[in-house]
Amino acid sequence: MVAQLQVEPDRLSDAEGAPAVSLRRPRLSIVIPAYNEAARLPSTLPKAHGLLSGKFSSFELILVDDGSDDRTESIASDFARRHDSVSVISIPHAGKAAAVGAGMRAANGEFVVFADADLATPLAYLPEFIATAENGADIVIGSREGLGARRLGEPWHRHVMGRAFNRMVQRLVLPGIEDTQCGFKLFTHTAAKDVLDRALLYRDVKSVVGARVTAFDVELLVIARQLGLSIKAVPVVWTYGTQSKVNPVRDTLNNARDIFAVRANLRRGLYR
């Protein structure tokens, strides 16, 4: 079931003397988008839930089934029925951007994190990400670049393509951020709402065919900068997924198109 906001009855009273209630959010919301992940979920869901249960007194784990045509939804729903603070959202297949957006909008936590279904970036980084947010960051992003960062098992051509893409991103819309595409990002609850309310890419997508990897992360970070939000990068150790759904040619073209769309939106002032 979805973790519900809890009423804390012993807070300040209002001007009439009646008890004032305050809503206590879960400490953390983890959003995992999933498209045809039936092979991974039986191991990743228990692993994620076990780590969260050990480190956080209150959390919610939200899996968003992006219209999978395998057993992703049934596996996730069965796990949710047997574990507190776990919920499943099912949407028509519309791509990762839509799945992440649906999960983040449903999230109640003080901090909202989205992570890939293969847990390529370990959830063990969560305490460090939260500490960084508590020290003033509105958004904390995993970075596979910088001192301490490592990429495990990534084919050389994927690394070269990723670095070339990042150079384009920095030149056109987002200077100074070395890795926008690591699928592990934390937002404060307020930052998540403010950024998502202004996102334009894929807002009206109804359905797609096959896996769809996009540059929606770039748009979220561009909007955050437009709003004056603080973005901090934390170097991470990231493991390349052998079952990656990325199509190097198709997805590179899609991502490049997204960047030019974001640049056009910036010039037109649509994110203000």
C-alpha positions, 0 to 999 in steps of 0.5 A: 500500500502507499505510505500515507501522511500521518497526523501528528496531534501534539503540535501548536494550537490555532488561534481558537484554541483547537488543536492544530494538526500537522502532516508528517511526510515520510522521510524519503520516497524512492521512485523506480520506473520499470518497463519489462523488468520482470527478470530483475524485480524479484531480486531488486525489490527485496534488495531495495526494501531491505536497505530502506527498512534498515536505514530509514524509519519512514519511507515509501517505495513507489514502482511505476510500471510503464505499460510493460507487456511482461510480468513486471506489474504482477511481480511488483503488485505481489511484492507490494501486498506483502510489504508495507510502504510499497506501492505500484502505479501502472500507466500506459507505456509512454517512456521513462520520462512519463513513468518518473513524472508519475511517480514523483508527482505521487511521492509524499516524502521530504526527499524524492529520489528516482533510481533505475530498476537495475539499481546501477547506482547503489541505494547505499548512497542515499544517506550521503545524498540526503545529507547534501540536501540538508546542507542546502542543496535542492537537488542532488545528482549522481555523477559518473564523472569526477574524483571518486566516480567509477563506471564498471563494465561500460563498453568503451563506445558507450562511454565515448558517446556519453561524453560527446553528448554531455559536451553538447549539453554543456555547450547548449543548455547546461554548462558546468554539469559533467553528468546529466544522465545518471539515473539517480537523482534526489529532489526536495519535495518542494523542488520536485513539485516546482520543477515538474510543474514547468516541465514541457517535454513528454507532458502530453505523450499518450503512448510509445512503442518499445523502450524510450530513453530520452533527455528528460533529466536535462530539462529538469535540471535546466528548469531548476537553474531557471528557478535558482535552485541549488544543484549538487553533484555527488560522484558515484560508482555506477555499474553498466547494465548488461540488459540495457534498453538503450539503442545507441543510434536511435536514443542519441538522435532522440536525446539530441532532439530533446536538447534542441527543444529545451534550448528553444524553450529557454530562448522563448522563456517558457520555463520561467 
